[in-house]
Each structure stands twice: as C-alpha cells, then as structure tokens.
C-alpha cells in the first residue's frame, strides 16, 4: 500500500512553444523601438505625430542622460 505524499502540489505546465516566444520577442522589439524613437529621434519638427515639441520636451532630460544631442 502506498501512502500519499504530504506537502507536494502539482504545478501547471509552462508553455514554451516557439510561436509564443516569437510573439513575445516581436512585441518587446516593437516597444523598444518606439521608446528609442520617442527618446532619441523625435525632434518636434520631424515628428511623425505632429509638428510640435511636446514629446521632445517630455523626454529632454532622458535624451541628455543617454547621450543624444538635441541642441
């Protein structure tokens, strides 16, 4: 006769499929490129989202911290 194991719980299996990994990698790359655009490339005059400097002024200190020239 076997006795039940006390204190052991069965955990759910994790999904490590290639398709799910590729989806997460793609999503992470897109978000990283958007952050790089907003911090490093958006100058106001060449902005994709209008000809204002709101984004530039919002991330101004981060631009200097990362070494991007802006003026």
mmCIF file of the C-alpha atoms, coordinates in Angstrom:
data_MODEL
# 
_entry.id   MODEL 
# 
loop_
_atom_site.group_PDB 
_atom_site.id 
_atom_site.type_symbol 
_atom_site.label_atom_id 
_atom_site.label_alt_id 
_atom_site.label_comp_id 
_atom_site.label_asym_id 
_atom_site.label_entity_id 
_atom_site.label_seq_id 
_atom_site.pdbx_PDB_ins_code 
_atom_site.Cartn_x 
_atom_site.Cartn_y 
_atom_site.Cartn_z 
_atom_site.occupancy 
_atom_site.B_iso_or_equiv 
_atom_site.pdbx_formal_charge 
_atom_site.auth_seq_id 
_atom_site.auth_comp_id 
_atom_site.auth_asym_id 
_atom_site.auth_atom_id 
_atom_site.pdbx_PDB_model_num 
ATOM 1  C CA . UNK A 1 1  ? 0.000  0.000  0.000   1.00 0.00 ? 1  UNK A CA 1 
ATOM 2  C CA . UNK A 1 2  ? 1.339  3.435  -0.901  1.00 0.00 ? 2  UNK A CA 1 
ATOM 3  C CA . UNK A 1 3  ? 0.925  6.484  1.233   1.00 0.00 ? 3  UNK A CA 1 
ATOM 4  C CA . UNK A 1 4  ? 0.058  9.870  -0.262  1.00 0.00 ? 4  UNK A CA 1 
ATOM 5  C CA . UNK A 1 5  ? 2.906  12.360 -0.394  1.00 0.00 ? 5  UNK A CA 1 
ATOM 6  C CA . UNK A 1 6  ? 2.310  15.179 2.030   1.00 0.00 ? 6  UNK A CA 1 
ATOM 7  C CA . UNK A 1 7  ? 3.208  18.767 1.102   1.00 0.00 ? 7  UNK A CA 1 
ATOM 8  C CA . UNK A 1 8  ? 3.717  18.200 -2.625  1.00 0.00 ? 8  UNK A CA 1 
ATOM 9  C CA . UNK A 1 9  ? 1.494  20.007 -5.070  1.00 0.00 ? 9  UNK A CA 1 
ATOM 10 C CA . UNK A 1 10 ? 1.378  19.562 -8.791  1.00 0.00 ? 10 UNK A CA 1 
ATOM 11 C CA . UNK A 1 11 ? 2.260  22.720 -10.737 1.00 0.00 ? 11 UNK A CA 1 
ATOM 12 C CA . UNK A 1 12 ? 0.829  23.628 -14.096 1.00 0.00 ? 12 UNK A CA 1 
ATOM 13 C CA . UNK A 1 13 ? 2.998  23.068 -17.150 1.00 0.00 ? 13 UNK A CA 1 
ATOM 14 C CA . UNK A 1 14 ? 4.505  26.165 -18.724 1.00 0.00 ? 14 UNK A CA 1 
ATOM 15 C CA . UNK A 1 15 ? 4.051  26.842 -22.421 1.00 0.00 ? 15 UNK A CA 1 
ATOM 16 C CA . UNK A 1 16 ? 7.492  27.243 -24.005 1.00 0.00 ? 16 UNK A CA 1 
ATOM 17 C CA . UNK A 1 17 ? 6.358  26.999 -27.627 1.00 0.00 ? 17 UNK A CA 1 
ATOM 18 C CA . UNK A 1 18 ? 8.350  28.715 -30.342 1.00 0.00 ? 18 UNK A CA 1 
ATOM 19 C CA . UNK A 1 19 ? 5.341  30.650 -31.608 1.00 0.00 ? 19 UNK A CA 1 
ATOM 20 C CA . UNK A 1 20 ? 4.651  32.159 -28.198 1.00 0.00 ? 20 UNK A CA 1 
ATOM 21 C CA . UNK A 1 21 ? 8.326  33.048 -27.742 1.00 0.00 ? 21 UNK A CA 1 
ATOM 22 C CA . UNK A 1 22 ? 8.399  34.695 -31.185 1.00 0.00 ? 22 UNK A CA 1 
ATOM 23 C CA . UNK A 1 23 ? 5.278  36.700 -30.333 1.00 0.00 ? 23 UNK A CA 1 
ATOM 24 C CA . UNK A 1 24 ? 6.780  37.987 -27.071 1.00 0.00 ? 24 UNK A CA 1 
ATOM 25 C CA . UNK A 1 25 ? 10.092 38.772 -28.778 1.00 0.00 ? 25 UNK A CA 1 
ATOM 26 C CA . UNK A 1 26 ? 8.335  40.702 -31.544 1.00 0.00 ? 26 UNK A CA 1 
ATOM 27 C CA . UNK A 1 27 ? 6.211  42.652 -29.078 1.00 0.00 ? 27 UNK A CA 1 
ATOM 28 C CA . UNK A 1 28 ? 9.256  43.515 -26.976 1.00 0.00 ? 28 UNK A CA 1 
ATOM 29 C CA . UNK A 1 29 ? 11.206 44.658 -30.057 1.00 0.00 ? 29 UNK A CA 1 
ATOM 30 C CA . UNK A 1 30 ? 8.358  46.923 -31.221 1.00 0.00 ? 30 UNK A CA 1 
ATOM 31 C CA . UNK A 1 31 ? 8.018  48.526 -27.790 1.00 0.00 ? 31 UNK A CA 1 
ATOM 32 C CA . UNK A 1 32 ? 11.803 49.017 -27.559 1.00 0.00 ? 32 UNK A CA 1 
ATOM 33 C CA . UNK A 1 33 ? 11.890 50.682 -30.995 1.00 0.00 ? 33 UNK A CA 1 
ATOM 34 C CA . UNK A 1 34 ? 9.019  53.004 -30.044 1.00 0.00 ? 34 UNK A CA 1 
ATOM 35 C CA . UNK A 1 35 ? 10.830 54.026 -26.858 1.00 0.00 ? 35 UNK A CA 1 
ATOM 36 C CA . UNK A 1 36 ? 14.034 54.615 -28.838 1.00 0.00 ? 36 UNK A CA 1 
ATOM 37 C CA . UNK A 1 37 ? 12.125 56.764 -31.330 1.00 0.00 ? 37 UNK A CA 1 
ATOM 38 C CA . UNK A 1 38 ? 10.458 58.892 -28.672 1.00 0.00 ? 38 UNK A CA 1 
ATOM 39 C CA . UNK A 1 39 ? 13.634 59.392 -26.630 1.00 0.00 ? 39 UNK A CA 1 
ATOM 40 C CA . UNK A 1 40 ? 16.249 59.634 -29.345 1.00 0.00 ? 40 UNK A CA 1 
ATOM 41 C CA . UNK A 1 41 ? 14.753 60.610 -32.657 1.00 0.00 ? 41 UNK A CA 1 
ATOM 42 C CA . UNK A 1 42 ? 11.612 62.672 -32.121 1.00 0.00 ? 42 UNK A CA 1 
ATOM 43 C CA . UNK A 1 43 ? 12.695 66.283 -32.571 1.00 0.00 ? 43 UNK A CA 1 
ATOM 44 C CA . UNK A 1 44 ? 9.349  68.009 -32.963 1.00 0.00 ? 44 UNK A CA 1 
ATOM 45 C CA . UNK A 1 45 ? 9.928  69.312 -36.495 1.00 0.00 ? 45 UNK A CA 1 
ATOM 46 C CA . UNK A 1 46 ? 10.484 65.773 -37.818 1.00 0.00 ? 46 UNK A CA 1 
ATOM 47 C CA . UNK A 1 47 ? 7.888  64.183 -35.568 1.00 0.00 ? 47 UNK A CA 1 
ATOM 48 C CA . UNK A 1 48 ? 5.591  61.569 -37.043 1.00 0.00 ? 48 UNK A CA 1 
ATOM 49 C CA . UNK A 1 49 ? 2.867  62.617 -34.598 1.00 0.00 ? 49 UNK A CA 1 
ATOM 50 C CA . UNK A 1 50 ? 2.639  66.332 -35.459 1.00 0.00 ? 50 UNK A CA 1 
ATOM 51 C CA . UNK A 1 51 ? 4.902  69.351 -35.711 1.00 0.00 ? 51 UNK A CA 1 
ATOM 52 C CA . UNK A 1 52 ? 5.159  70.202 -32.039 1.00 0.00 ? 52 UNK A CA 1 
ATOM 53 C CA . UNK A 1 53 ? 7.857  69.707 -29.429 1.00 0.00 ? 53 UNK A CA 1 
ATOM 54 C CA . UNK A 1 54 ? 5.761  68.132 -26.670 1.00 0.00 ? 54 UNK A CA 1 
ATOM 55 C CA . UNK A 1 55 ? 7.450  64.727 -26.865 1.00 0.00 ? 55 UNK A CA 1 
ATOM 56 C CA . UNK A 1 56 ? 10.902 66.315 -27.147 1.00 0.00 ? 56 UNK A CA 1 
ATOM 57 C CA . UNK A 1 57 ? 10.392 68.415 -24.033 1.00 0.00 ? 57 UNK A CA 1 
ATOM 58 C CA . UNK A 1 58 ? 8.877  65.476 -22.120 1.00 0.00 ? 58 UNK A CA 1 
ATOM 59 C CA . UNK A 1 59 ? 11.953 63.266 -22.676 1.00 0.00 ? 59 UNK A CA 1 
ATOM 60 C CA . UNK A 1 60 ? 14.544 66.068 -22.764 1.00 0.00 ? 60 UNK A CA 1 
ATOM 61 C CA . UNK A 1 61 ? 16.495 65.029 -19.658 1.00 0.00 ? 61 UNK A CA 1 
ATOM 62 C CA . UNK A 1 62 ? 16.454 61.367 -20.720 1.00 0.00 ? 62 UNK A CA 1 
ATOM 63 C CA . UNK A 1 63 ? 17.972 62.410 -24.068 1.00 0.00 ? 63 UNK A CA 1 
ATOM 64 C CA . UNK A 1 64 ? 20.910 64.069 -22.301 1.00 0.00 ? 64 UNK A CA 1 
ATOM 65 C CA . UNK A 1 65 ? 21.317 61.153 -19.887 1.00 0.00 ? 65 UNK A CA 1 
ATOM 66 C CA . UNK A 1 66 ? 21.569 58.699 -22.809 1.00 0.00 ? 66 UNK A CA 1 
ATOM 67 C CA . UNK A 1 67 ? 23.937 60.940 -24.783 1.00 0.00 ? 67 UNK A CA 1 
ATOM 68 C CA . UNK A 1 68 ? 21.610 62.057 -27.588 1.00 0.00 ? 68 UNK A CA 1 
ATOM 69 C CA . UNK A 1 69 ? 22.387 65.579 -28.796 1.00 0.00 ? 69 UNK A CA 1 
ATOM 70 C CA . UNK A 1 70 ? 19.328 67.786 -29.005 1.00 0.00 ? 70 UNK A CA 1 
ATOM 71 C CA . UNK A 1 71 ? 20.545 71.393 -29.029 1.00 0.00 ? 71 UNK A CA 1 
# 
